[in-house]
Amino acid sequence: MDLALPGQLVLYDYRDVGTDPEAVEIPRPLRVVQWNIERGYRLEAVVAALRDLDADILCIQEIDIGNRRSGGGNHGQIIAEQLKLKGGVAIEFQELESPCRSDAQQGGGIHGNAIFSKFDMEFRVIDHDHQPYNWPRDGALLGEPRLGRRCTLVAEIAVPKRPPILAYSAHFECFTGIIGRAGQLCDLLRDSSANAERLPHQLIFGDFNTFAHSLARFSPKYANGWYRFRTLGMTEPEWWLKNILSWYPEDGSRNQRLDSEGLPSDLHFSDEILRTAINPGWWDPFDPVKDVTISSHSGWMTAKADWAFVRQFKVVKHWMTNRDFTTSDHRCLVLDIEHAHPDILDEHKRRTRRAVQELEQRRMSKLWTSCSLAAALVLSYAAVKLARANMN
């Protein structure tokens, strides 16, 4: 098959021919999905799970096309055809076939992020300014030689009889740290803010790989930079919530929380990130600590790596499927949503700030408990030493 190049789009449309979009019965609420399908290793089960959900918009990461590791098929086409959807895939990488790859990693095709929907869509691709890992140069060091770079698929979705939706399907870099991913987040924050007046109803979904904590914190492969130690006592999703997602335009044109460290830019955040790390109204209904979406190394590395941000939507219901990780190494996030008035932005802002307060209270409680235990151990040790001294 002829393969698209990194940065290009692959499009599909398998909706029933002759259907008038304005005549499509629109459910109330809309159902939207975020899922990293792990290269489609178990594609048949993925398609079956998506069919059962019967969602209106799907944001899917790790779409394989023509790769030996996942059967060599065009997974974007298979999903669109079997579910009778329109779709697009933004190609991130050409996966080079190489003897340095294992069979489970073998390439030969291309790989990217997708959006599928029952509705009409117009697509574009965001080529991230921030590329913290040089895949063409260093991919072979990880046993994955590939050409390309991280990019995000964007779709303007024409929902009949309702305002259009701006949707993003993103996959942030895994082999970096908080600073690298914060840069990629800011690429999307900038685009979202620039389009918020014309397209206020937005979905910013993706696998953001926010797991630079726990065991990963001590691996420079998965968590490099100063912040893997600066964030001790906090998970990466908690750090995002406290330092980026709770900073809004009215708080200032420069994110002072990120600027409070006084570190040089090579260890810290660039001036561009400080001016861009401002939340234009995103809100994720899932808990940043309890709602784990990946779990590996026998549960020693867990995280909320996947996010489902909404802007100017009411979330009627939200839940996760694939909880046992049998279909993919990521859980699937599902939301039932309704278009909302701008007032809901203030409600989501209050919820975010309340969540940050609760986070700080939990951290202080843990710190107090740890200090109390440490003090008790010291006093116990001193008492034993004193008792022994008296016996002598």
Secondary structure, DSSP 8 states (H G I E B T S, - for coil): -----TT-EEEEE-S-TT--GGGS---SSEEEEEEE-GGGTTHHHHHHHHHHHT-SEEEEEEEEES-GGGTS-BHHHHHHHHHT-EEEEEEEEEE---TTS-GGG--SSEEEEEEEESSEEEEEEEE-S---S-HHHHGGGGT--EEE--EEEEEEEE-TTS--EEEEEEE--SSS-HHHHHHHHHHHHHHHHHHTTT---EEEEEE-----SGGGGG-TTTS-STHHHHTTTS-HHHHHIIIIIT--GGG-SS-TTTTSS---TTTS--HHHHHH---SS-B--S-TTTS--EEETTTTEEE--EEEEEESEEEEEEEEE-TT-SS-SS-EEEEEEEE--THHHHHHHHHHHHHHHHHHHHHHHHHHHHHHHHHHHHHHHHHHHHHHHHH-
